[in-house]
Amino acid sequence: MGELKVIDADGHVLEREAGIDWAARLDPAVRDLAPRLTKGVPGMYVEGKRWPIPAGPGVGVPFNADRNYRAGQADPVLRLQDMDLEGIDQAVLFSTIFGLTAINALQNKALAAALARAYNDWLAEYCAADPRRLKGVALVPMQDVPAAVAEARRAVTERGMVALMVSANVGGRNLDHPEFEPLYQVAEEVDVPICVHIGLGCYGSLPAGTERFDNYLFTHLVGHPFEQVIALACLTAGGVLERHPRLRVAFMEAGCSWVPYWLGRLDEHYEVMHTLIPHLPRRPSEYVRRGQCYFSCEPDEEGVPYVLETLGEDVVLYASDYAHFDCKFPKSVQIILERADLSEGAKRKILRENAARLYRL
């Protein structure tokens, strides 16, 4: 394929291993409430609890959380070396500890806002090692929407973030809740996508279905896709993408094979029960087809060709998931390049062009 400059649409930093004094970075008013992060121990301690939930219903700690840990998750120089090893030109970076665990589920709103700001500042410093190749995704405290709007604008305009990371479940509120409208407005204004990326084991905001399991295999199995299908329903049938036609949304870390089935079901319900959502002038699938939605895939996901055939080649993203326990490092790019069931054009779109359009890279 010649020299293809691959974009990783979803890689992760691991702020726990960065050796940061997070208390020193927080506003003095909440400094005494700073989370305690212990190297080598999954999650953190904050608000009197260990996050994510360590055992019991909704458990959110993998049995081998750091099996694939790479020092590049905390050290950007080593990260760039790993990107070269895997064949990645640019990487879009998501949180692991704060974003996937607690930011949008903390009870203390002031602490959540201060922690989001501190994290975004640290991530900007991490990306400064090579601003062209390393691109940050901002955390925003969704339980305090005015604070989330202010931090979104600051993180993008002052700290160079290329997207906003959002949870699908914020204290039981779905993404079509009217309270979140200002956040979508600011995303349109500063021209960045929102990326739906859930975490597991969040007190008060357990992902759908995970409350029924105390085994991490099952909470991981159901939590990621169940929350994404709900998010897609809320953003399309719930009218968010109709009200915000310039808003772009990415659905991360649940694969993409579920999307044709779910859009078909959404369209069917729209046709037979349209009177229940009279505000919606078009089928839910049309928001995907007109380019507002993107979905990350697994490198070896069997259903990718069917998704491309059904929805077109402009909606699927390559994501390394570097370097979580279930990622394919350092072979994820190679796996896609060697697939015989994808055309050369489809590989270019998945590995670069779609992410470049989504993140404006």
ABEGO torsion letter per residue (X at the ends): XEBBBBBBABBBBBAAAAGBBAAAABBAAAAAABBBBBBGBBEBBBGGBBOBBABEBGBABBABAAAABBAAAABAAAAAAAAAAAGBABBBBBBAAAAAAAAAABABAAAAAAAAAAAAAAAAAAAAABAAABBBBBBBBAABAAAAAAAAAAAAAAAGBABBBBBABBGGBBAABAAAAAAAAAAAAAGBBBBBBBBBGBBGABBBGAAABABAAAAAAAAAAAAAAAAAAAAAAAGAAAABAABBBBBBGAEAAAAAAAAAAAAAAAAAAAAABAABABBAAAAAAAGABBBBBBAABAAAAAAAAAAEAAABBBBAGOBBAABAOAAAAAAAAABAABBAAAAAAAAAAAAAAAAGX
